[in-house]
């Protein structure tokens, strides 16, 4: 991937789903560190120390599954109350007159991650985008209350399918 930078075909390198140990190994070997790392992170899986590690190494984080267990393919999510309906999320949403989904997205943005919600529904896409208006409204108390939701619950874990332990050194392994 580093050679592609020289060709001008790509402007930066990104990675996805690396554990901390895997990322440390990559950083030791790479001439050019990744610009971005896409990982599962949401109020149920906050990964604060891993986010700090990224910040210290100049790597941006993109949060996928920002609504946690809303995706039907995550069987593990069925055991946990839906994130956007959680009482803390709903309390903060009511305070600001927005939806639980908008609070989850605004929280992710306010903590410094890019968020990529999945939706094919035009109305949801529009309301997700409106979460940008909520970011500055979240105060310390809101952020502290949401921080208390950390399970940690990882819903996207292919360990069983792949036959190897993934994310052993991260929250929610």
Backbone bond lengths (Angstrom), bond angles and torsions (degrees), N, CA, C in turn:
res aa  C-N    CA-C-N  psi(-1)  N-CA   C-N-CA  omega(-1)  CA-C   N-CA-C  phi
1 X - - - 1.449 - - 1.528 110.54 -
2 X 1.321 116.40 -33.79 1.465 119.02 179.36 1.531 111.05 -62.33
3 X 1.333 117.29 -36.73 1.463 121.03 179.75 1.520 111.35 -65.10
4 X 1.322 117.10 -30.28 1.459 120.42 178.96 1.530 111.92 -64.86
5 X 1.322 116.98 -30.15 1.467 120.40 177.16 1.526 110.77 -60.33
6 X 1.338 115.98 -40.86 1.461 120.62 -179.75 1.525 112.35 -65.26
7 X 1.314 117.06 -28.54 1.468 120.63 -178.51 1.525 112.03 -78.34
8 X 1.335 116.26 -17.45 1.457 119.97 -176.93 1.521 112.94 83.95
9 X 1.319 117.39 0.45 1.467 120.78 179.66 1.525 112.22 -73.71
10 X 1.313 116.57 -23.14 1.467 121.35 176.04 1.522 108.46 -133.32
11 X 1.325 115.61 152.77 1.468 120.33 -179.48 1.521 112.48 -102.61
12 X 1.326 116.44 -22.42 1.465 120.12 179.30 1.522 109.22 -157.21
13 X 1.324 114.26 166.73 1.464 121.54 -179.17 1.517 108.78 -112.15
14 X 1.317 115.79 136.52 1.457 120.93 176.24 1.510 110.44 -128.97
15 X 1.321 115.18 157.46 1.465 121.52 178.49 1.527 108.89 -131.26
16 X 1.314 115.59 169.07 1.453 120.22 179.71 1.522 110.16 -144.45
17 X 1.326 115.38 138.27 1.464 123.13 171.44 1.519 115.61 61.32
18 X 1.314 118.68 32.71 1.453 121.06 174.07 1.527 108.44 -81.91
19 X 1.319 116.95 144.01 1.461 120.60 170.21 1.529 106.91 -79.10
20 X 1.311 116.88 172.74 1.469 119.31 178.68 1.520 110.15 -63.54
21 X 1.322 116.75 -43.77 1.468 120.59 -179.77 1.529 110.52 -61.43
22 X 1.325 116.99 -43.07 1.468 120.29 179.03 1.533 110.78 -64.31
23 X 1.313 116.14 -39.61 1.464 120.21 179.55 1.531 110.81 -68.12
24 X 1.326 117.08 -40.11 1.473 120.05 177.27 1.525 110.24 -61.58
25 X 1.328 117.27 -41.45 1.467 121.53 177.82 1.520 110.46 -62.09
26 X 1.325 116.40 -43.93 1.464 121.02 178.74 1.524 110.65 -61.76
27 X 1.320 117.48 -45.71 1.463 120.79 -177.75 1.528 112.27 -63.18
28 X 1.325 116.79 -31.54 1.472 120.13 177.98 1.525 110.97 -70.44
29 X 1.334 117.04 -34.38 1.459 121.36 -175.07 1.523 113.47 -92.48
30 X 1.305 117.60 -26.03 1.464 121.12 -173.30 1.522 112.64 -77.42
31 X 1.312 115.66 141.84 1.459 120.57 171.15 1.521 109.09 -80.94
32 X 1.336 115.05 -33.12 1.456 121.81 -179.22 1.533 107.69 -123.86
33 X 1.313 116.91 116.76 1.468 118.36 -179.56 1.528 111.04 -70.37
34 X 1.317 116.95 155.84 1.464 118.51 177.00 1.526 110.32 -64.00
35 X 1.323 115.51 147.61 1.467 120.93 177.66 1.511 111.28 -81.73
36 X 1.328 115.63 -31.57 1.459 120.47 -174.28 1.524 110.28 -144.00
37 X 1.320 114.74 148.55 1.464 122.10 177.06 1.521 107.41 -130.21
38 X 1.311 116.08 120.81 1.458 121.48 179.12 1.527 108.47 -92.82
39 X 1.358 115.96 120.38 1.461 120.84 -178.68 1.531 110.41 -138.07
40 X 1.325 114.79 160.87 1.463 119.73 173.57 1.527 108.11 -76.73
41 X 1.300 116.42 120.15 1.455 120.85 173.89 1.522 109.08 -155.18
42 X 1.325 114.65 137.64 1.463 123.99 -175.67 1.525 106.72 -165.19
43 X 1.328 120.06 177.39 1.467 119.82 -177.82 1.529 115.27 -57.99
44 X 1.317 118.69 -23.86 1.463 121.30 176.38 1.534 112.61 -84.53
45 X 1.334 117.88 -14.17 1.472 122.93 -179.38 1.529 107.42 -143.35
46 X 1.321 116.24 81.61 1.463 120.86 -168.93 1.521 114.66 -82.18
47 X 1.317 118.21 -30.28 1.464 123.40 175.03 1.538 113.70 49.66
48 X 1.315 116.42 45.41 1.465 120.84 -175.52 1.530 113.19 -57.82
49 X 1.320 118.27 -44.69 1.467 118.73 -178.39 1.527 111.02 -67.13
50 X 1.329 117.31 -34.51 1.463 120.71 177.87 1.529 109.96 -69.34
51 X 1.324 117.31 -37.73 1.467 119.92 176.28 1.527 110.86 -64.09
52 X 1.323 116.77 -40.10 1.469 120.62 177.36 1.528 110.70 -62.93
53 X 1.329 116.40 -39.55 1.466 121.15 177.42 1.534 109.92 -58.97
54 X 1.314 116.34 -44.48 1.466 120.80 178.57 1.536 110.67 -61.94
55 X 1.310 115.02 -46.23 1.471 120.08 -178.76 1.525 110.34 -59.52
56 X 1.336 115.91 -45.09 1.455 121.76 -179.97 1.534 111.74 -60.97
57 X 1.332 116.06 -29.68 1.457 121.18 -178.12 1.529 113.19 -100.43
58 X 1.337 117.25 8.64 1.456 120.86 176.24 1.520 114.84 69.56
59 X 1.318 116.53 28.86 1.467 121.35 -178.84 1.527 108.96 -109.40
60 X 1.323 116.72 123.54 1.462 121.56 176.96 1.522 109.29 -74.39
61 X 1.324 116.13 150.04 1.464 120.98 179.02 1.524 109.51 -114.20
62 X 1.320 114.97 131.49 1.460 121.95 172.30 1.523 106.46 -108.13
63 X 1.325 115.58 124.80 1.460 122.05 -177.35 1.523 110.27 -93.91
64 X 1.338 115.74 113.41 1.459 117.47 171.39 1.519 108.28 -96.69
65 X 1.300 116.72 162.84 1.471 123.29 -173.85 1.525 111.60 55.32
66 X 1.337 118.03 48.09 1.455 119.29 -178.08 1.529 113.81 -66.13
67 X 1.339 116.92 -12.20 1.460 120.49 176.20 1.525 111.11 -98.15
68 X 1.341 116.29 10.76 1.463 120.54 176.55 1.508 112.27 65.98
69 X 1.315 114.96 -116.69 1.458 121.33 -170.67 1.522 114.02 -91.09
70 X 1.300 118.94 32.95 1.463 121.17 179.09 1.523 112.22 -83.99
71 X 1.332 117.52 -12.48 1.452 121.90 -177.44 1.530 109.85 -87.44
72 X 1.322 117.13 122.55 1.467 121.73 -177.14 1.524 114.17 -61.00
73 X 1.326 118.19 -22.14 1.468 118.98 -178.46 1.523 112.14 -74.85
74 X 1.337 117.54 -13.58 1.453 120.23 179.71 1.522 109.32 -90.36
75 X 1.325 116.96 90.00 1.465 121.13 -179.24 1.520 112.54 -55.50
76 X 1.327 117.20 -36.55 1.463 120.67 -178.60 1.525 111.40 -62.17
77 X 1.308 117.70 -23.92 1.449 121.74 -178.74 1.513 114.07 -70.57
78 X 1.316 116.60 -19.98 1.465 120.43 -178.67 1.524 111.87 -68.50
79 X 1.309 116.81 -19.16 1.462 121.62 -177.95 1.532 112.37 -87.03
80 X 1.323 117.26 -6.96 1.458 122.20 -174.55 1.529 108.75 -122.57
81 X 1.336 116.10 139.40 1.464 121.29 178.66 1.529 109.59 -54.03
82 X 1.342 119.19 135.80 1.460 120.69 -179.75 1.531 112.03 -52.66
83 X 1.311 115.87 128.73 1.460 122.08 -174.55 1.521 112.48 -54.12
84 X 1.324 118.12 -47.77 1.465 119.98 -174.95 1.526 112.51 -70.15
85 X 1.336 116.49 -11.99 1.467 121.01 177.01 1.529 112.68 -102.85
86 X 1.323 117.32 -1.39 1.462 121.95 -179.22 1.527 109.09 -58.23
87 X 1.326 116.67 143.02 1.471 120.62 -175.06 1.529 113.09 -58.30
88 X 1.314 118.11 -35.86 1.469 120.00 179.29 1.531 110.38 -68.60
89 X 1.316 116.62 -45.35 1.465 120.58 178.17 1.525 109.56 -60.77
90 X 1.323 116.55 -43.67 1.462 120.78 -178.83 1.533 111.66 -66.13
91 X 1.325 116.77 -37.58 1.470 120.74 178.17 1.531 110.53 -63.09
92 X 1.324 116.59 -45.03 1.465 121.16 179.20 1.535 109.68 -67.71
93 X 1.321 117.04 -39.39 1.471 121.04 178.95 1.527 110.88 -62.00
94 X 1.321 115.52 -43.94 1.468 120.13 179.94 1.537 110.06 -63.56
95 X 1.328 116.02 -42.45 1.469 121.53 179.24 1.530 111.57 -55.86
96 X 1.339 116.27 -37.43 1.461 120.58 -175.46 1.532 113.10 -103.37
97 X 1.336 116.99 0.37 1.457 120.86 177.48 1.516 114.44 67.41
98 X 1.335 116.16 37.82 1.463 121.31 -179.43 1.530 109.59 -133.17
99 X 1.314 117.06 -177.61 1.468 121.19 -179.72 1.528 111.45 -87.55
100 X 1.325 115.52 163.01 1.461 120.77 175.57 1.518 111.43 -61.83
101 X 1.329 116.74 -36.86 1.466 120.62 178.68 1.530 110.18 -62.93
102 X 1.323 116.95 -41.16 1.467 119.92 179.38 1.526 111.16 -65.23
103 X 1.325 116.60 -35.59 1.472 119.60 177.31 1.523 110.11 -66.56
104 X 1.327 117.73 -44.52 1.469 120.79 179.44 1.530 110.69 -59.14
105 X 1.321 116.90 -42.55 1.471 120.47 179.37 1.526 111.40 -68.70
106 X 1.327 116.28 -45.65 1.474 120.17 -179.75 1.526 110.51 -61.30
107 X 1.336 117.22 -40.52 1.461 121.69 177.61 1.528 110.18 -58.91
108 X 1.343 116.48 -46.32 1.461 120.02 -179.71 1.521 112.33 -61.78
109 X 1.318 116.45 -40.72 1.466 121.01 179.76 1.526 110.26 -69.09
110 X 1.329 116.51 -44.45 1.474 120.77 -177.81 1.529 111.30 -61.22
111 X 1.312 117.29 -31.88 1.467 118.86 -179.69 1.518 112.39 -83.99
112 X 1.346 117.49 1.08 1.458 120.26 171.91 1.512 116.16 101.02
113 X 1.323 118.50 11.59 1.453 119.91 176.76 1.525 109.80 -104.24
114 X 1.311 115.68 153.57 1.460 119.99 168.41 1.531 104.73 -83.30
115 X 1.300 118.21 141.43 1.465 120.97 -179.68 1.520 109.63 -116.68
116 X 1.324 115.45 141.36 1.459 119.57 179.97 1.527 109.42 -129.30
117 X 1.329 115.88 86.46 1.454 119.57 177.54 1.530 110.10 -74.41
118 X 1.317 115.49 145.26 1.461 120.37 177.92 1.521 108.53 -99.46
119 X 1.309 116.14 131.62 1.453 120.70 172.36 1.518 109.13 -161.76
120 X 1.322 115.99 146.61 1.456 121.54 173.21 1.529 109.70 -112.24
121 X 1.324 115.74 -2.40 1.455 122.35 -178.80 1.527 109.60 -88.12
122 X 1.338 116.67 120.61 1.467 120.85 -175.13 1.531 112.69 -57.88
123 X 1.317 117.59 -42.43 1.470 120.43 -179.99 1.521 111.66 -64.26
124 X 1.329 116.73 -42.42 1.469 119.78 178.83 1.522 111.03 -65.15
125 X 1.313 116.27 -38.43 1.465 119.66 178.20 1.532 109.66 -60.41
126 X 1.325 116.77 -43.23 1.459 120.99 179.11 1.534 111.22 -64.77
127 X 1.339 117.43 -45.02 1.471 119.16 -179.32 1.527 111.06 -69.86
128 X 1.324 117.44 -32.77 1.469 119.70 174.83 1.521 110.08 -61.05
129 X 1.326 116.58 -43.44 1.466 121.06 179.91 1.528 110.82 -62.72
130 X 1.321 116.58 -34.78 1.468 121.14 179.95 1.530 112.43 -68.28
131 X 1.317 117.52 -10.95 1.470 120.39 175.92 1.519 111.12 -60.13
132 X 1.331 117.19 -24.00 1.468 120.39 177.92 1.524 111.48 -58.43
133 X 1.324 116.99 -30.39 1.468 121.54 -179.60 1.529 112.01 -73.56
134 X 1.328 116.41 -15.81 1.463 121.58 -175.33 1.531 111.99 -92.93
135 X 1.321 117.44 -22.94 1.468 121.99 -173.10 1.530 112.02 -50.49
136 X 1.315 117.26 -51.09 1.464 120.74 -176.83 1.528 112.83 -71.90
137 X 1.317 117.55 -15.65 1.466 121.05 179.38 1.526 112.09 -80.73
138 X 1.331 117.20 -24.14 1.464 119.83 179.36 1.518 109.12 -67.54
139 X 1.327 116.74 124.62 1.461 120.63 -179.12 1.534 110.42 -102.97
140 X 1.315 115.49 179.44 1.474 120.57 -179.16 1.517 112.24 -56.57
141 X 1.320 116.17 -40.99 1.465 120.12 -179.75 1.530 110.97 -63.15
142 X 1.333 116.95 -42.97 1.466 121.04 177.63 1.527 110.02 -59.79
143 X 1.327 116.17 -48.71 1.469 121.09 -177.98 1.527 110.87 -63.32
144 X 1.327 116.78 -40.11 1.469 121.27 179.32 1.534 110.26 -65.36
145 X 1.327 117.17 -43.53 1.464 120.45 178.76 1.523 111.59 -62.44
146 X 1.317 116.26 -43.64 1.466 120.01 178.96 1.524 110.43 -66.69
147 X 1.332 117.61 -35.93 1.472 120.77 177.87 1.523 111.33 -58.20
148 X 1.329 116.72 -29.58 1.460 120.86 179.11 1.515 114.27 -71.53
149 X 1.316 117.78 -5.75 1.467 121.72 -179.42 1.523 113.08 -84.63
150 X 1.317 118.42 -12.18 1.460 121.73 -174.20 1.515 111.01 -54.76
151 X 1.324 116.97 116.26 1.472 123.52 -176.40 1.514 114.54 -66.27
152 X 1.293 121.61 -60.63 1.454 124.03 -9.33 1.538 110.78 -80.75
153 X 1.317 115.42 138.28 1.459 121.92 179.46 1.521 109.64 -119.57
154 X 1.329 115.85 112.56 1.468 121.32 175.04 1.523 106.24 -97.80
155 X 1.332 116.46 122.58 1.457 120.63 -177.17 1.523 112.87 -99.70
156 X 1.317 117.45 -21.14 1.458 121.67 179.28 1.528 108.04 -108.39
157 X 1.318 116.08 88.84 1.455 120.45 -179.49 1.530 108.91 -134.26
158 X 1.324 116.82 103.93 1.465 120.33 -177.13 1.531 114.72 -82.78
159 X 1.322 118.72 14.54 1.466 121.88 -174.71 1.533 113.28 -50.73
160 X 1.324 117.02 -48.47 1.481 119.45 -178.32 1.518 111.28 -64.92
161 X 1.313 116.68 -45.53 1.462 121.58 -178.49 1.521 111.46 -63.72
162 X 1.309 116.87 -42.47 1.454 121.03 -176.60 1.531 113.17 -82.78
163 X 1.330 117.41 -14.82 1.459 120.35 -179.60 1.521 113.88 71.51
164 X 1.300 117.49 25.95 1.469 122.43 175.68 1.515 108.29 -148.59
165 X 1.319 116.22 149.29 1.459 120.27 -179.21 1.524 109.98 -76.37
166 X 1.313 114.36 124.75 1.468 120.89 178.09 1.530 108.69 -106.99
167 X 1.299 115.64 150.14 1.471 122.62 173.50 1.534 113.44 60.21
168 X 1.331 117.94 27.03 1.478 120.39 -177.80 1.514 113.27 -54.53
169 X 1.322 117.01 -31.36 1.466 120.11 -175.66 1.528 112.81 -98.49
170 X 1.322 116.49 16.33 1.465 120.72 -179.48 1.528 110.73 -122.76
171 X 1.333 115.58 165.30 1.463 120.88 175.40 1.524 110.55 -58.95
172 X 1.312 116.01 145.64 1.450 121.27 173.15 1.513 115.07 71.80
173 X 1.345 117.40 20.38 1.479 120.81 -178.55 1.510 111.08 -65.51
